[in-house]
Amino acid sequence: MHLLVRHKVADFAKWKPVYDDHLSARQKAGLKEVHLLRNIENPNEVILLFSVEDPDKAKAFAASDDLRQVMQTAGVTDKPDVYFLE
């Protein structure tokens, strides 16, 4: 299973260190980053693809207050599109 996330950030250079600092939380949720991509036409649009070890843990993480707070701190400017894929 995979998790695909697309969202826009105010400033990628400010978002990336906050994202990197949250690695241990993603690992605890059983997520492993496969790709981190940026839109060529809008470099502040970020697309993330993760492999998922445990769908229940990953879904709980995606809905968590902790993730919402970190995204706000990082400068996410829109509601992310989140897709669980097989």
C-alpha positions as CSV (number, residue, x, y, z in Angstrom):
1,M,0.0,0.0,0.0
2,H,1.1,3.6,-0.6
3,L,0.1,7.0,0.7
4,L,0.1,10.0,-1.7
5,V,0.0,13.5,-0.3
6,R,-0.3,16.8,-2.3
7,H,-0.2,20.2,-0.7
8,K,1.0,23.7,-1.2
9,V,3.4,25.4,1.1
10,A,4.2,29.1,1.6
11,D,8.0,28.6,1.2
12,F,9.6,25.2,0.3
13,A,12.9,26.3,1.9
14,K,11.1,26.9,5.2
15,W,8.8,23.8,5.0
16,K,11.6,21.3,4.3
17,P,13.5,21.5,7.6
18,V,10.2,21.2,9.6
19,Y,9.3,18.2,7.4
20,D,12.7,16.6,8.0
21,D,12.4,17.1,11.8
22,H,9.2,15.1,11.8
23,L,10.9,12.0,10.4
24,S,10.6,10.0,13.6
25,A,6.8,10.5,13.8
26,R,6.5,9.2,10.2
27,Q,8.7,6.2,11.0
28,K,6.6,5.4,14.0
29,A,3.5,5.5,11.8
30,G,5.1,2.9,9.5
31,L,5.7,5.4,6.6
32,K,8.8,5.3,4.4
33,E,9.3,8.1,2.0
34,V,9.6,6.9,-1.6
35,H,9.5,10.2,-3.4
36,L,9.4,13.9,-2.5
37,L,8.5,15.9,-5.6
38,R,7.9,19.5,-6.4
39,N,5.8,20.9,-9.2
40,I,8.0,22.5,-11.9
41,E,5.5,25.3,-12.5
42,N,4.9,25.9,-8.8
43,P,7.9,24.8,-6.6
44,N,5.8,25.4,-3.5
45,E,3.5,22.6,-4.5
46,V,4.8,19.4,-2.9
47,I,3.9,15.8,-3.7
48,L,4.9,13.0,-1.4
49,L,4.7,9.3,-1.9
50,F,5.2,6.9,1.0
51,S,5.2,3.2,1.3
52,V,2.8,2.1,4.1
53,E,3.7,-0.8,6.5
54,D,0.5,-0.6,8.6
55,P,-2.6,1.1,7.0
56,D,-4.3,1.7,10.4
57,K,-1.3,3.4,11.9
58,A,-0.8,5.5,8.7
59,K,-4.5,6.6,8.7
60,A,-4.3,7.6,12.3
61,F,-1.1,9.6,11.7
62,A,-2.7,11.3,8.7
63,A,-5.7,12.4,10.8
64,S,-3.6,13.3,13.9
65,D,-3.6,16.7,15.6
66,D,0.2,16.4,15.8
67,L,0.5,16.3,12.0
68,R,-1.9,19.2,11.6
69,Q,0.1,21.3,14.0
70,V,3.4,20.4,12.3
71,M,1.9,21.3,8.9
72,Q,0.7,24.6,10.2
73,T,4.2,25.3,11.6
74,A,5.8,24.3,8.3
75,G,3.6,26.7,6.4
76,V,1.2,24.4,4.5
77,T,-1.3,26.8,2.9
78,D,-4.1,24.5,1.8
79,K,-5.9,21.4,2.8
80,P,-3.8,18.4,1.6
81,D,-5.1,15.9,-0.9
82,V,-4.4,12.5,0.8
83,Y,-4.8,9.2,-1.1
84,F,-4.2,5.7,0.2
85,L,-3.4,3.6,-2.9
86,E,-2.8,-0.1,-3.7
